[in-house]
Amino acid sequence: MTPFSDILETRQNASKARLPALYADFRPLKQHNPEGYNANIKVWQSALSTAVQERVLSSNDSVLVLEVTTQLQNDVSTARWGRPLGLGSVVVFFRFVRESVDH
């Protein structure tokens, strides 16, 4: 099975320079650097979608639903970067997109 870190690092726009930002709390970027904020969201969206499809996340039994639990935090954490502090923003973005599509 492919480790999540490999999936994340191979996403478009997931440069070595961006990786620390992906694991930082990037919520303030929404106001100060919306392009950077959106780039981080897109990288996470792509990586999480791929991880769900490839059944990499131990917290997920479904390829249609991303289960947001503490286990998800553990699954996407790395020794080098730690826990992704901005993951909540990604989840809120997913929810907004879903609600926009549903309505």
C-alpha positions in Angstrom: 0.0 0.0 0.0 1.2 3.5 -0.9 1.9 5.7 2.2 -0.2 8.8 2.4 3.0 11.0 2.4 3.9 9.6 -1.1 0.4 10.5 -2.4 0.6 14.0 -0.9 4.1 14.7 -2.2 3.2 13.7 -5.7 0.2 16.1 -6.0 0.4 19.0 -8.5 1.6 22.1 -6.6 2.9 20.0 -3.6 6.4 21.2 -3.9 9.0 20.5 -1.2 8.6 24.2 -0.3 4.8 23.9 0.1 4.9 20.7 2.3 5.5 22.6 5.6 2.6 25.0 4.7 0.3 22.0 4.2 0.9 20.8 7.7 0.8 24.3 9.3 -2.4 26.1 10.3 -2.9 27.9 7.0 -6.4 29.4 7.9 -4.9 32.9 8.1 -3.9 32.7 4.4 -7.6 32.8 3.5 -7.5 36.6 4.2 -3.8 37.4 3.6 -3.0 35.1 0.7 -6.1 33.6 -0.8 -4.2 32.0 -3.7 -1.9 30.2 -1.3 -4.9 29.1 0.8 -6.7 27.8 -2.3 -3.5 26.0 -3.5 -3.2 24.2 -0.1 -6.9 23.2 -0.2 -6.5 21.8 -3.7 -3.5 19.8 -2.8 -5.2 18.3 0.2 -8.4 17.7 -1.8 -6.5 15.8 -4.4 -4.4 13.8 -1.9 -7.4 12.9 0.3 -9.5 11.9 -2.7 -6.7 9.7 -4.1 -6.1 8.2 -0.6 -9.8 7.3 -0.3 -9.9 5.8 -3.8 -6.8 3.7 -3.1 -8.0 2.7 0.4 -4.9 4.1 2.0 -6.7 5.6 5.0 -7.3 3.1 7.7 -10.2 5.1 9.0 -12.2 4.7 5.8 -14.2 1.6 4.6 -15.9 3.5 1.8 -14.5 4.9 -1.4 -17.4 7.4 -1.6 -17.2 8.9 1.9 -14.2 10.5 3.7 -14.7 9.8 7.4 -13.4 12.7 9.4 -12.1 11.2 12.7 -9.1 11.4 14.9 -7.9 8.3 13.0 -7.8 10.4 9.8 -5.5 12.9 11.6 -3.2 9.9 12.5 -3.3 8.5 9.0 -2.2 11.8 7.3 0.4 12.8 10.0 4.0 12.3 9.2 7.1 12.1 11.4 8.7 15.0 9.5 5.7 17.4 9.4 3.5 16.2 12.2 -0.3 16.6 12.2 -1.9 18.8 9.6 -3.2 21.8 11.5 -5.2 23.2 8.6 -7.1 19.9 7.9 -10.3 21.5 9.4 -10.3 24.1 6.6 -10.1 21.3 4.0 -13.0 19.5 5.6 -15.1 22.7 5.6 -14.2 23.2 2.0 -15.3 19.7 1.1 -18.6 20.3 3.0 -19.2 23.5 1.1 -18.5 21.9 -2.2 -20.8 19.0 -1.4 -23.6 21.3 -0.3 -23.1 23.5 -3.4 -23.5 20.4 -5.6 -26.4 19.0 -3.7 -28.4 22.2 -4.0 
